[in-house]
Amino acid sequence: MINATDSNGTFYLLNKKNKTPIIFIHGVGLNHSIWSPQINYFDHTTLAYDILGHGKTPLNQTNISFDDFSKQLLSLINELKIEKIHLIGFSIGSLIARNFAAKHSEKLSSLTLLCSTFRRSIEQQQIVNDRFKLSKKSRTLSKQALKRWFTDEYLDNNPDTYKKICSILDQNNIENFLKVYELFVKHKDNENFNNIKAKTLIIAGENDIGSTPKMSHNLSKKIINSKV
């Protein structure tokens, strides 16, 4: 297992094996460590990294876009001399993966999008707008996020998971978090989906109210060779 930082400051965890690498992109407010079970599970090379402004990866710019996150990933795999990848993204990680896939489809062996928002309704958009405003006002990362991500039963039965995610949220730089969170809130679903050629799997939680199964089915209609 390799823990390292690339020449641009991106921290990553690499479990090197023989098959095509699987790269994991975490969600907003989290870091590479949420993928620890997956890093050790697959018989492929696996890599999880901290996106800009998260974990041990700095964010040194005032303005940021999804293109910056795609450049971060491209720079990382080029530095590691990785030609092809299986790319998996969760939440904002899935939006980064979509942006990357639309720009660098030739790099992908497959694409997996977990909990990927698409065309929020007016009501859904208002809810995320209100959450963002609350985050700006309180300057804290609310533990209520965990109530949206997990059921009460799961949290009761998995206290270690609750403690781990709370710890990650508490360690965030709030300024960096808000910059990235704002991107997530204001995302316009304007990727060039026709450029995504890789076989794509879209996954949604049955009861997820933020990235609903309906969103996933509508997104699948935009991506050739995709399924839900």
MDAnalysis code that builds the backbone (N, CA, C; Angstrom):
import MDAnalysis as mda
import numpy as np

u = mda.Universe.empty(684, n_residues=228, atom_resindex=np.repeat(np.arange(228), 3), trajectory=True)
u.add_TopologyAttr("name", ["N", "CA", "C"] * 228)
u.add_TopologyAttr("resid", np.arange(1, 229))
u.add_TopologyAttr("resname", ["MET", "ILE", "ASN", "ALA", "THR", "ASP", "SER", "ASN", "GLY", "THR", "PHE", "TYR", "LEU", "LEU", "ASN", "LYS", "LYS", "ASN", "LYS", "THR", "PRO", "ILE", "ILE", "PHE", "ILE", "HIS", "GLY", "VAL", "GLY", "LEU", "ASN", "HIS", "SER", "ILE", "TRP", "SER", "PRO", "GLN", "ILE", "ASN", "TYR", "PHE", "ASP", "HIS", "THR", "THR", "LEU", "ALA", "TYR", "ASP", "ILE", "LEU", "GLY", "HIS", "GLY", "LYS", "THR", "PRO", "LEU", "ASN", "GLN", "THR", "ASN", "ILE", "SER", "PHE", "ASP", "ASP", "PHE", "SER", "LYS", "GLN", "LEU", "LEU", "SER", "LEU", "ILE", "ASN", "GLU", "LEU", "LYS", "ILE", "GLU", "LYS", "ILE", "HIS", "LEU", "ILE", "GLY", "PHE", "SER", "ILE", "GLY", "SER", "LEU", "ILE", "ALA", "ARG", "ASN", "PHE", "ALA", "ALA", "LYS", "HIS", "SER", "GLU", "LYS", "LEU", "SER", "SER", "LEU", "THR", "LEU", "LEU", "CYS", "SER", "THR", "PHE", "ARG", "ARG", "SER", "ILE", "GLU", "GLN", "GLN", "GLN", "ILE", "VAL", "ASN", "ASP", "ARG", "PHE", "LYS", "LEU", "SER", "LYS", "LYS", "SER", "ARG", "THR", "LEU", "SER", "LYS", "GLN", "ALA", "LEU", "LYS", "ARG", "TRP", "PHE", "THR", "ASP", "GLU", "TYR", "LEU", "ASP", "ASN", "ASN", "PRO", "ASP", "THR", "TYR", "LYS", "LYS", "ILE", "CYS", "SER", "ILE", "LEU", "ASP", "GLN", "ASN", "ASN", "ILE", "GLU", "ASN", "PHE", "LEU", "LYS", "VAL", "TYR", "GLU", "LEU", "PHE", "VAL", "LYS", "HIS", "LYS", "ASP", "ASN", "GLU", "ASN", "PHE", "ASN", "ASN", "ILE", "LYS", "ALA", "LYS", "THR", "LEU", "ILE", "ILE", "ALA", "GLY", "GLU", "ASN", "ASP", "ILE", "GLY", "SER", "THR", "PRO", "LYS", "MET", "SER", "HIS", "ASN", "LEU", "SER", "LYS", "LYS", "ILE", "ILE", "ASN", "SER", "LYS", "VAL"])
u.atoms.positions = np.array([
    [0.849, -1.195, 0.000],
    [0.000, 0.000, 0.000],
    [0.884, 1.245, 0.000],
    [0.583, 2.173, -0.882],
    [1.382, 3.391, -1.004],
    [0.547, 4.598, -0.595],
    [1.031, 5.380, 0.367],
    [0.472, 6.691, 0.698],
    [1.441, 7.728, 0.163],
    [0.967, 8.615, -0.701],
    [1.897, 9.566, -1.304],
    [1.163, 10.828, -1.741],
    [1.957, 11.807, -2.149],
    [1.439, 13.068, -2.677],
    [2.095, 13.318, -4.018],
    [1.295, 13.679, -5.034],
    [1.888, 13.923, -6.348],
    [2.504, 15.320, -6.400],
    [3.065, 15.671, -7.549],
    [3.810, 16.929, -7.672],
    [2.927, 18.159, -7.546],
    [1.602, 17.984, -7.674],
    [0.669, 19.103, -7.529],
    [0.022, 19.156, -6.148],
    [0.430, 18.265, -5.258],
    [-0.090, 18.290, -3.897],
    [-1.268, 17.381, -3.635],
    [-1.654, 16.559, -4.622],
    [-2.780, 15.645, -4.429],
    [-2.344, 14.427, -3.621],
    [-3.007, 14.224, -2.490],
    [-2.711, 13.058, -1.660],
    [-3.516, 11.867, -2.167],
    [-2.870, 10.688, -2.218],
    [-3.561, 9.495, -2.701],
    [-3.098, 8.251, -1.962],
    [-3.953, 7.238, -2.011],
    [-3.668, 5.918, -1.459],
    [-3.751, 4.930, -2.609],
    [-2.681, 4.183, -2.836],
    [-2.585, 3.281, -3.982],
    [-2.296, 1.866, -3.509],
    [-3.154, 0.933, -3.916],
    [-2.944, -0.489, -3.654],
    [-2.656, -1.142, -4.998],
    [-1.388, -1.400, -5.264],
    [-0.961, -1.778, -6.606],
    [-1.085, -3.281, -6.835],
    [-1.840, -3.625, -7.888],
    [-1.972, -5.012, -8.341],
    [-1.811, -5.010, -9.860],
    [-2.267, -6.060, -10.522],
    [-1.956, -6.191, -11.945],
    [-3.037, -5.668, -12.886],
    [-4.293, -5.733, -12.493],
    [-5.368, -5.403, -13.419],
    [-5.582, -3.890, -13.521],
    [-6.370, -3.485, -14.537],
    [-6.658, -2.068, -14.789],
    [-7.089, -1.355, -13.509],
    [-6.473, -0.220, -13.189],
    [-6.776, 0.477, -11.929],
    [-8.232, 0.932, -11.817],
    [-8.758, 0.811, -10.611],
    [-10.046, 1.401, -10.259],
    [-9.757, 2.636, -9.420],
    [-10.280, 3.777, -9.843],
    [-10.058, 5.029, -9.116],
    [-11.371, 5.501, -8.504],
    [-11.311, 5.864, -7.229],
    [-12.494, 6.259, -6.467],
    [-12.431, 7.747, -6.127],
    [-13.552, 8.453, -6.354],
    [-13.654, 9.877, -6.020],
    [-14.734, 10.051, -4.951],
    [-14.352, 10.610, -3.820],
    [-15.263, 10.751, -2.678],
    [-16.208, 11.945, -2.844],
    [-17.110, 12.110, -1.885],
    [-18.080, 13.194, -1.902],
    [-17.595, 14.433, -1.171],
    [-18.381, 15.498, -1.246],
    [-18.019, 16.770, -0.624],
    [-17.975, 16.621, 0.896],
    [-16.934, 17.203, 1.495],
    [-16.767, 17.142, 2.933],
    [-16.097, 15.885, 3.441],
    [-15.814, 14.932, 2.546],
    [-15.226, 13.656, 2.934],
    [-13.772, 13.589, 2.482],
    [-13.177, 12.408, 2.510],
    [-11.820, 12.239, 1.986],
    [-11.620, 10.810, 1.500],
    [-10.414, 10.511, 1.072],
    [-10.133, 9.216, 0.446],
    [-10.441, 8.028, 1.348],
    [-10.417, 8.227, 2.663],
    [-10.512, 7.103, 3.595],
    [-11.876, 6.421, 3.594],
    [-12.903, 7.080, 3.045],
    [-14.214, 6.421, 3.004],
    [-14.196, 5.197, 2.093],
    [-13.188, 5.122, 1.222],
    [-13.080, 4.009, 0.282],
    [-12.207, 2.874, 0.812],
    [-11.826, 2.908, 2.067],
    [-10.913, 1.888, 2.611],
    [-11.388, 0.452, 2.364],
    [-12.665, 0.129, 2.575],
    [-13.099, -1.258, 2.306],
    [-12.925, -1.652, 0.845],
    [-13.206, -0.718, -0.071],
    [-13.093, -1.024, -1.494],
    [-11.631, -1.136, -1.934],
    [-10.782, -0.312, -1.351],
    [-9.357, -0.347, -1.690],
    [-8.793, -1.750, -1.484],
    [-9.249, -2.419, -0.440],
    [-8.711, -3.737, -0.100],
    [-9.507, -4.894, -0.698],
    [-10.676, -4.602, -1.257],
    [-11.568, -5.673, -1.706],
    [-11.227, -6.204, -3.095],
    [-10.969, -5.310, -4.032],
    [-10.850, -5.704, -5.432],
    [-9.490, -6.320, -5.751],
    [-9.477, -7.176, -6.790],
    [-8.210, -7.748, -7.238],
    [-7.564, -6.890, -8.323],
    [-8.088, -5.697, -8.547],
    [-7.478, -4.699, -9.422],
    [-6.576, -3.786, -8.592],
    [-5.692, -3.061, -9.282],
    [-5.057, -1.913, -8.643],
    [-6.160, -0.936, -8.251],
    [-6.107, -0.412, -7.039],
    [-7.108, 0.553, -6.588],
    [-6.425, 1.822, -6.105],
    [-7.089, 2.956, -6.351],
    [-6.530, 4.250, -5.972],
    [-7.655, 5.157, -5.494],
    [-7.494, 5.721, -4.325],
    [-8.418, 6.735, -3.805],
    [-7.600, 7.969, -3.465],
    [-8.145, 9.136, -3.760],
    [-7.383, 10.368, -3.534],
    [-8.280, 11.435, -2.922],
    [-7.646, 12.438, -2.338],
    [-8.367, 13.575, -1.774],
    [-8.552, 14.637, -2.849],
    [-9.806, 14.993, -3.129],
    [-10.050, 16.034, -4.121],
    [-9.591, 17.383, -3.567],
    [-9.504, 18.363, -4.420],
    [-9.019, 19.689, -4.034],
    [-9.775, 20.227, -2.818],
    [-9.009, 20.717, -1.837],
    [-9.614, 21.312, -0.658],
    [-10.147, 20.330, 0.356],
    [-9.804, 19.068, 0.216],
    [-10.284, 18.031, 1.125],
    [-9.123, 17.181, 1.622],
    [-9.288, 16.628, 2.822],
    [-8.255, 15.763, 3.366],
    [-6.903, 16.449, 3.401],
    [-5.914, 15.809, 2.787],
    [-4.554, 16.339, 2.785],
    [-4.197, 17.076, 1.498],
    [-5.195, 17.295, 0.632],
    [-4.955, 18.012, -0.624],
    [-5.370, 19.472, -0.476],
    [-4.468, 20.411, -0.718],
    [-4.798, 21.831, -0.538],
    [-5.672, 22.379, -1.664],
    [-6.266, 23.515, -1.406],
    [-6.972, 24.293, -2.425],
    [-6.417, 25.701, -2.346],
    [-5.633, 26.065, -3.348],
    [-4.887, 27.323, -3.287],
    [-5.459, 28.420, -4.174],
    [-6.609, 28.171, -4.789],
    [-7.180, 29.157, -5.697],
    [-8.502, 29.684, -5.162],
    [-8.814, 30.914, -5.537],
    [-10.052, 31.546, -5.068],
    [-11.259, 31.002, -5.808],
    [-11.142, 30.920, -7.126],
    [-12.240, 30.427, -7.954],
    [-11.920, 29.013, -8.427],
    [-12.923, 28.157, -8.419],
    [-12.705, 26.759, -8.778],
    [-13.877, 26.261, -9.612],
    [-13.606, 25.326, -10.515],
    [-14.635, 24.769, -11.384],
    [-14.449, 23.257, -11.465],
    [-15.427, 22.592, -12.064],
    [-15.291, 21.147, -12.242],
    [-14.135, 20.805, -13.172],
    [-13.808, 21.702, -14.077],
    [-12.643, 21.474, -14.939],
    [-11.363, 21.357, -14.114],
    [-11.275, 22.111, -13.033],
    [-10.093, 22.029, -12.168],
    [-9.969, 20.645, -11.539],
    [-11.094, 20.060, -11.170],
    [-11.062, 18.717, -10.594],
    [-10.683, 17.676, -11.643],
    [-11.141, 17.877, -12.877],
    [-10.747, 16.963, -13.951],
    [-9.254, 17.069, -14.238],
    [-8.744, 18.296, -14.222],
    [-7.306, 18.491, -14.427],
    [-6.506, 17.833, -13.311],
    [-7.024, 17.913, -12.090],
    [-6.357, 17.270, -10.954],
    [-6.228, 15.764, -11.184],
    [-7.323, 15.130, -11.587],
    [-7.310, 13.687, -11.812],
    [-6.422, 13.318, -12.990],
    [-6.513, 14.077, -14.073],
    [-5.686, 13.786, -15.247],
    [-4.206, 13.895, -14.908],
    [-3.840, 14.917, -14.168],
    [-2.447, 15.102, -13.769],
    [-1.968, 13.936, -12.912],
    [-2.830, 13.475, -12.018],
    [-2.467, 12.370, -11.129],
    [-2.209, 11.088, -11.911],
    [-3.125, 10.719, -12.803],
    [-2.937, 9.456, -13.516],
    [-1.798, 9.548, -14.521],
    [-1.582, 10.729, -15.097],
    [-0.447, 10.889, -16.005],
    [0.872, 10.748, -15.255],
    [0.945, 11.333, -14.067],
    [2.175, 11.243, -13.274],
    [2.458, 9.801, -12.860],
    [1.382, 9.042, -12.613],
    [1.539, 7.637, -12.231],
    [1.648, 6.717, -13.441],
    [1.621, 7.327, -14.643],
    [1.742, 6.584, -15.903],
    [0.644, 5.519, -16.039],
    [-0.564, 5.921, -15.712],
    [-1.737, 5.060, -15.853],
    [-2.445, 5.419, -17.154],
    [-2.639, 4.441, -18.014],
    [-3.225, 4.704, -19.329],
    [-4.752, 4.622, -19.319],
    [-5.291, 3.597, -18.665],
    [-6.738, 3.360, -18.648],
    [-7.200, 3.148, -17.215],
    [-8.434, 3.572, -16.927],
    [-8.958, 3.423, -15.571],
    [-10.434, 3.024, -15.595],
    [-10.851, 2.356, -14.525],
    [-12.260, 2.245, -14.173],
    [-12.509, 3.366, -13.169],
    [-13.445, 4.260, -13.460],
    [-13.649, 5.441, -12.623],
    [-14.969, 5.346, -11.870],
    [-14.911, 5.539, -10.557],
    [-16.090, 5.473, -9.699],
    [-16.183, 6.764, -8.890],
    [-17.323, 7.443, -8.973],
    [-17.503, 8.687, -8.237],
    [-18.787, 8.681, -7.430],
    [-18.712, 9.239, -6.220],
    [-19.863, 9.318, -5.319],
    [-20.259, 10.773, -5.095],
    [-21.549, 11.093, -5.254],
    [-22.073, 12.435, -5.000],
    [-21.326, 13.465, -5.861],
    [-20.672, 14.463, -5.247],
    [-19.931, 15.402, -6.092],
    [-18.821, 14.678, -6.840],
    [-18.351, 13.568, -6.279],
    [-17.365, 12.753, -6.991],
    [-17.908, 12.217, -8.300],
    [-19.216, 11.936, -8.334],
    [-19.825, 11.472, -9.585],
    [-19.920, 12.603, -10.605],
    [-20.108, 13.837, -10.127],
    [-20.144, 14.986, -11.037],
    [-18.754, 15.259, -11.599],
    [-17.731, 15.091, -10.762],
    [-16.352, 15.207, -11.241],
    [-16.080, 14.117, -12.267],
    [-16.533, 12.902, -11.978],
    [-16.328, 11.782, -12.898],
    [-17.032, 12.028, -14.227],
    [-18.233, 12.604, -14.184],
    [-18.951, 12.928, -15.418],
    [-18.192, 13.955, -16.234],
    [-17.680, 14.989, -15.573],
    [-16.904, 16.021, -16.257],
    [-15.660, 15.415, -16.886],
    [-14.961, 14.576, -16.124],
    [-13.743, 13.940, -16.626],
    [-14.063, 13.034, -17.815],
    [-15.126, 12.246, -17.696],
    [-15.491, 11.314, -18.758],
    [-15.860, 12.036, -20.049],
    [-16.504, 13.187, -19.926],
    [-16.889, 13.960, -21.106],
    [-15.683, 14.565, -21.808],
    [-14.604, 14.784, -21.064],
    [-13.407, 15.404, -21.631],
    [-12.323, 14.392, -21.996],
    [-12.310, 13.260, -21.300],
    [-11.221, 12.296, -21.482],
    [-11.770, 10.876, -21.562],
    [-12.770, 10.679, -22.406],
    [-13.413, 9.374, -22.504],
    [-12.432, 8.273, -22.891],
    [-11.390, 8.651, -23.625],
    [-10.404, 7.662, -24.073],
    [-9.635, 7.044, -22.912],
    [-9.676, 7.667, -21.753],
    [-8.958, 7.158, -20.579],
    [-9.757, 6.099, -19.813],
    [-11.044, 5.965, -20.145],
    [-11.927, 5.140, -19.326],
    [-12.167, 3.754, -19.904],
    [-12.043, 2.751, -19.036],
    [-12.512, 1.407, -19.360],
    [-13.963, 1.247, -18.930],
    [-14.342, 1.947, -17.869],
    [-15.738, 1.973, -17.432],
    [-15.948, 3.172, -16.522],
    [-17.222, 3.509, -16.322],
    [-17.604, 4.639, -15.471],
    [-18.744, 4.189, -14.562],
    [-18.622, 4.471, -13.270],
    [-19.688, 4.165, -12.316],
    [-20.034, 5.429, -11.543],
    [-21.313, 5.793, -11.567],
    [-21.791, 7.014, -10.920],
    [-22.712, 6.644, -9.769],
    [-22.287, 6.979, -8.557],
    [-23.062, 6.672, -7.357],
    [-23.731, 7.939, -6.830],
    [-25.052, 7.879, -6.666],
    [-25.784, 9.015, -6.070],
    [-25.485, 10.304, -6.829],
    [-25.768, 10.282, -8.116],
    [-25.442, 11.406, -8.997],
    [-26.685, 12.250, -9.248],
    [-26.644, 13.511, -8.832],
    [-27.793, 14.388, -9.056],
    [-27.928, 14.714, -10.542],
    [-29.166, 14.928, -10.972],
    [-29.400, 15.292, -12.367],
    [-30.756, 15.973, -12.476],
    [-30.724, 17.210, -12.980],
    [-31.944, 17.985, -13.221],
    [-32.854, 18.019, -11.991],
    [-32.359, 18.644, -10.939],
    [-33.186, 18.823, -9.748],
    [-34.454, 19.600, -10.095],
    [-35.534, 19.267, -9.428],
    [-36.759, 20.055, -9.568],
    [-36.560, 21.394, -8.861],
    [-37.490, 22.317, -9.063],
    [-37.411, 23.618, -8.389],
    [-37.383, 23.417, -6.876],
    [-38.213, 22.507, -6.397],
    [-38.267, 22.251, -4.954],
    [-36.965, 21.634, -4.451],
    [-36.429, 20.676, -5.204],
    [-35.168, 20.038, -4.805],
    [-34.020, 21.037, -4.804],
    [-34.011, 21.924, -5.799],
    [-32.960, 22.931, -5.860],
    [-33.060, 23.900, -4.689],
    [-34.273, 24.247, -4.311],
    [-34.454, 25.160, -3.179],
    [-33.948, 24.537, -1.880],
    [-34.156, 23.241, -1.737],
    [-33.691, 22.550, -0.528],
    [-32.173, 22.613, -0.420],
    [-31.466, 22.332, -1.517],
    [-29.992, 22.362, -1.445],
    [-29.487, 23.799, -1.316],
    [-30.202, 24.754, -1.928],
    [-29.836, 26.166, -1.743],
    [-29.931, 26.560, -0.268],
    [-31.007, 26.131, 0.379],
    [-31.210, 26.466, 1.793],
    [-30.147, 25.813, 2.672],
    [-29.777, 24.583, 2.350],
    [-28.725, 23.910, 3.120],
    [-27.397, 24.638, 2.982],
    [-27.109, 25.103, 1.772],
    [-25.855, 25.824, 1.552],
    [-25.848, 27.137, 2.338],
    [-26.957, 27.854, 2.312],
    [-27.051, 29.109, 3.069],
    [-26.864, 28.857, 4.562],
    [-27.433, 27.771, 5.051],
    [-27.290, 27.429, 6.467],
    [-25.835, 27.114, 6.806],
    [-25.156, 26.410, 5.899],
    [-23.743, 26.086, 6.117],
    [-22.895, 27.349, 6.153],
    [-23.199, 28.305, 5.277],
    [-22.454, 29.572, 5.264],
    [-22.693, 30.358, 6.551],
    [-23.916, 30.293, 7.040],
    [-24.268, 31.063, 8.235],
    [-23.693, 30.440, 9.502],
    [-23.796, 29.126, 9.618],
    [-23.372, 28.450, 10.847],
    [-21.874, 28.208, 10.885],
    [-21.237, 28.170, 9.684],
    [-19.801, 27.921, 9.572],
    [-19.413, 26.562, 10.142],
    [-20.348, 25.647, 10.180],
    [-20.056, 24.298, 10.654],
    [-20.654, 23.293, 9.684],
    [-20.160, 22.069, 9.757],
    [-20.709, 20.989, 8.948],
    [-21.675, 20.200, 9.818],
    [-22.945, 20.329, 9.537],
    [-23.964, 19.740, 10.390],
    [-23.930, 18.222, 10.343],
    [-24.055, 17.623, 11.530],
    [-24.146, 16.165, 11.610],
    [-25.470, 15.677, 11.025],
    [-26.389, 16.609, 10.751],
    [-27.648, 16.217, 10.128],
    [-27.412, 15.607, 8.756],
    [-26.262, 15.899, 8.153],
    [-25.933, 15.289, 6.862],
    [-25.962, 13.773, 6.964],
    [-25.514, 13.253, 8.093],
    [-25.488, 11.803, 8.264],
    [-26.886, 11.215, 8.295],
    [-27.846, 12.007, 8.737],
    [-29.228, 11.540, 8.757],
    [-29.782, 11.411, 7.339],
    [-29.218, 12.190, 6.417],
    [-29.634, 12.069, 5.020],
    [-28.918, 10.911, 4.341],
    [-27.696, 10.651, 4.756],
    [-26.887, 9.624, 4.100],
    [-27.194, 8.219, 4.599],
    [-27.568, 8.106, 5.885],
    [-27.780, 6.795, 6.496],
    [-29.107, 6.768, 7.243],
    [-29.700, 5.577, 7.329],
    [-30.897, 5.425, 8.148],
    [-30.495, 5.375, 9.624],
    [-31.454, 5.669, 10.496],
    [-31.189, 5.593, 11.935],
    [-30.774, 4.182, 12.337],
    [-31.410, 3.207, 11.720],
    [-31.084, 1.812, 12.042],
    [-29.632, 1.497, 11.693],
    [-29.188, 1.975, 10.515],
    [-27.796, 1.723, 10.122],
    [-26.827, 2.386, 11.094],
    [-27.103, 3.625, 11.454],
    [-26.209, 4.339, 12.369],
    [-26.174, 3.678, 13.745],
    [-27.328, 3.171, 14.190],
    [-27.372, 2.485, 15.481],
    [-26.547, 1.203, 15.455],
    [-26.573, 0.522, 14.308],
    [-25.867, -0.756, 14.194],
    [-24.411, -0.602, 13.775],
    [-24.030, 0.603, 13.353],
    [-22.663, 0.832, 12.882],
    [-22.094, 2.104, 13.511],
    [-21.921, 2.115, 14.818],
    [-21.439, 3.327, 15.494],
    [-20.049, 3.759, 15.048],
    [-19.221, 2.812, 14.636],
    [-17.870, 3.164, 14.182],
    [-17.921, 3.997, 12.904],
    [-18.874, 3.658, 12.017],
    [-19.035, 4.439, 10.786],
    [-19.459, 5.863, 11.122],
    [-20.390, 5.989, 12.056],
    [-20.852, 7.316, 12.480],
    [-19.687, 8.143, 13.016],
    [-18.889, 7.546, 13.881],
    [-17.757, 8.257, 14.477],
    [-16.731, 8.655, 13.415],
    [-16.473, 7.748, 12.470],
    [-15.479, 8.026, 11.432],
    [-15.902, 9.197, 10.568],
    [-17.170, 9.187, 10.104],
    [-17.623, 10.254, 9.209],
    [-17.705, 11.578, 9.958],
    [-18.150, 11.536, 11.207],
    [-18.172, 12.763, 12.013],
    [-16.774, 13.344, 12.141],
    [-15.799, 12.487, 12.361],
    [-14.413, 12.935, 12.495],
    [-13.916, 13.586, 11.214],
    [-14.250, 12.982, 10.071],
    [-13.840, 13.552, 8.782],
    [-14.475, 14.927, 8.584],
    [-15.771, 15.032, 8.863],
    [-16.475, 16.306, 8.697],
    [-15.884, 17.386, 9.597],
    [-15.535, 17.000, 10.817],
    [-15.000, 17.969, 11.776],
    [-13.630, 18.501, 11.374],
    [-12.887, 17.738, 10.585],
    [-11.529, 18.124, 10.213],
    [-11.471, 19.026, 8.985],
    [-12.617, 19.261, 8.346],
    [-12.620, 20.056, 7.121],
    [-12.254, 21.516, 7.368],
    [-11.552, 22.092, 6.401],
    [-11.370, 23.538, 6.343],
    [-12.674, 24.122, 5.811],
    [-13.376, 24.893, 6.623],
    [-14.719, 25.330, 6.259],
    [-14.728, 26.202, 5.011],
    [-13.699, 27.024, 4.815],
    [-13.643, 27.878, 3.626],
    [-13.555, 27.028, 2.363],
    [-12.683, 26.028, 2.382],
    [-12.539, 25.148, 1.225],
    [-13.803, 24.336, 0.998],
    [-14.373, 23.853, 2.092],
    [-15.607, 23.084, 1.983],
    [-16.699, 23.889, 1.293],
    [-16.878, 25.145, 1.703],
    [-17.940, 25.969, 1.136],
    [-17.722, 26.241, -0.343],
    [-16.463, 26.420, -0.754],
    [-16.174, 26.639, -2.176],
    [-16.615, 25.437, -3.007],
    [-16.296, 24.247, -2.511],
    [-16.621, 23.032, -3.259],
    [-18.109, 22.709, -3.144],
    [-18.666, 22.917, -1.975],
    [-20.096, 22.683, -1.769],
    [-20.925, 23.568, -2.695],
    [-20.489, 24.800, -2.885],
    [-21.208, 25.716, -3.772],
    [-21.240, 25.189, -5.202],
    [-20.139, 24.585, -5.641],
    [-20.119, 23.970, -6.974],
    [-21.180, 22.887, -7.080],
    [-21.264, 22.062, -6.048],
    [-22.246, 20.984, -6.027],
    [-23.666, 21.541, -6.092],
    [-23.930, 22.569, -5.317],
    [-25.268, 23.159, -5.241],
    [-25.672, 23.793, -6.567],
    [-24.719, 24.442, -7.236],
    [-25.026, 25.214, -8.442],
    [-24.754, 24.455, -9.739],
    [-24.459, 23.172, -9.636],
    [-24.149, 22.384, -10.836],
    [-25.316, 22.418, -11.825],
    [-25.000, 22.587, -13.110],
    [-26.028, 22.806, -14.133],
    [-26.247, 21.621, -15.073],
    [-25.592, 20.488, -14.820],
    [-25.756, 19.311, -15.684],
    [-25.454, 19.640, -17.138],
    [-24.393, 20.418, -17.355],
    [-24.074, 20.877, -18.709],
    [-22.886, 20.150, -19.323],
    [-22.590, 18.950, -18.836],
    [-21.539, 18.160, -19.465],
    [-21.947, 17.778, -20.893],
    [-20.963, 17.527, -21.726],
    [-21.250, 17.027, -23.074],
    [-21.398, 15.512, -22.985],
    [-22.602, 15.066, -22.669],
    [-22.828, 13.647, -22.418],
    [-22.571, 12.786, -23.648],
    [-22.698, 13.362, -24.837],
    [-22.443, 12.593, -26.055],
    [-20.992, 12.133, -26.153],
    [-20.116, 12.799, -25.419],
    [-18.698, 12.426, -25.452],
    [-18.370, 11.259, -24.527],
    [-19.309, 10.876, -23.686],
    [-19.054, 9.766, -22.758],
    [-19.347, 8.456, -23.481],
    [-18.295, 7.748, -23.830],
    [-18.423, 6.532, -24.624],
    [-18.277, 5.260, -23.800],
    [-17.667, 5.359, -22.625],
    [-17.382, 4.166, -21.821],
    [-18.671, 3.541, -21.291],
    [-18.625, 2.246, -21.082],
    [-19.737, 1.550, -20.451],
    [-19.966, 2.155, -19.073],
    [-21.219, 2.548, -18.791],
    [-21.507, 3.322, -17.582],
    [-22.595, 2.658, -16.748],
    [-22.335, 2.560, -15.450],
    [-23.318, 2.061, -14.491],
    [-23.710, 3.206, -13.569],
    [-25.016, 3.451, -13.444],
    [-25.535, 4.522, -12.588],
    [-26.297, 3.879, -11.436],
    [-25.926, 4.246, -10.212],
    [-26.495, 3.610, -9.022],
    [-27.130, 4.667, -8.123],
    [-28.358, 4.386, -7.679],
    [-29.053, 5.293, -6.757],
    [-29.625, 4.493, -5.602],
    [-29.676, 5.109, -4.430],
    [-30.346, 4.493, -3.293],
    [-31.850, 4.587, -3.462],
    [-32.534, 3.523, -3.154],
    [-33.982, 3.466, -3.367],
    [-34.718, 4.610, -2.686],
    [-34.262, 4.994, -1.501],
    [-34.945, 6.027, -0.721],
    [-34.160, 7.328, -0.643],
    [-33.206, 7.504, -1.528],
    [-32.388, 8.722, -1.543],
    [-33.231, 9.883, -2.065],
    [-33.367, 10.935, -1.253],
    [-34.183, 12.077, -1.669],
    [-33.350, 13.165, -2.344],
    [-32.022, 13.048, -2.281],
    [-31.158, 14.058, -2.877],
    [-30.724, 13.726, -4.288],
    [-30.433, 12.460, -4.521],
    [-30.100, 11.974, -5.871],
    [-30.977, 10.751, -6.102],
    [-32.153, 11.001, -6.593],
    [-33.224, 10.008, -6.614],
    [-33.051, 8.987, -7.735],
    [-33.721, 7.827, -7.627],
    [-33.725, 6.872, -8.730],
    [-34.240, 7.485, -10.033],
    [-35.217, 8.385, -9.934],
    [-35.726, 9.054, -11.137],
    [-34.622, 9.847, -11.816],
    [-33.812, 10.553, -11.031],
    [-32.678, 11.282, -11.601],
    [-31.745, 10.330, -12.343],
    [-31.478, 9.179, -11.742],
    [-30.564, 8.220, -12.354],
    [-31.108, 7.702, -13.676],
    [-32.396, 7.417, -13.715],
    [-32.997, 6.938, -14.964],
    [-32.965, 8.029, -16.037],
    [-33.220, 9.266, -15.661],
    [-33.154, 10.367, -16.625],
    [-31.725, 10.600, -17.104],
    [-30.764, 10.469, -16.200],
    [-29.361, 10.613, -16.576],
    [-28.945, 9.516, -17.543],
    [-29.440, 8.313, -17.315],
    [-29.096, 7.186, -18.181],
    [-29.548, 7.414, -19.619],
    [-30.624, 8.168, -19.784],
    [-31.109, 8.477, -21.131],
    [-30.145, 9.387, -21.890],
    [-29.283, 10.096, -21.153],
    [-28.346, 11.039, -21.775],
    [-26.992, 10.410, -22.089],
    [-26.679, 9.290, -21.442],
    [-25.363, 8.672, -21.607],
    [-25.506, 7.383, -22.402],
    [-24.881, 7.351, -23.558],
    [-24.902, 6.163, -24.403],
    [-24.253, 4.999, -23.647],
    [-24.790, 3.814, -23.825],
    [-24.182, 2.612, -23.239],
    [-24.170, 2.662, -21.713],
    [-25.257, 3.203, -21.135],
    [-25.365, 3.248, -19.679],
    [-26.581, 2.456, -19.218],
    [-26.542, 2.056, -17.955],
    [-27.690, 1.381, -17.351],
    [-27.780, 1.760, -15.885],
    [-28.982, 1.587, -15.322],
    [-29.226, 1.902, -13.912],
    [-29.394, 0.598, -13.145],
])
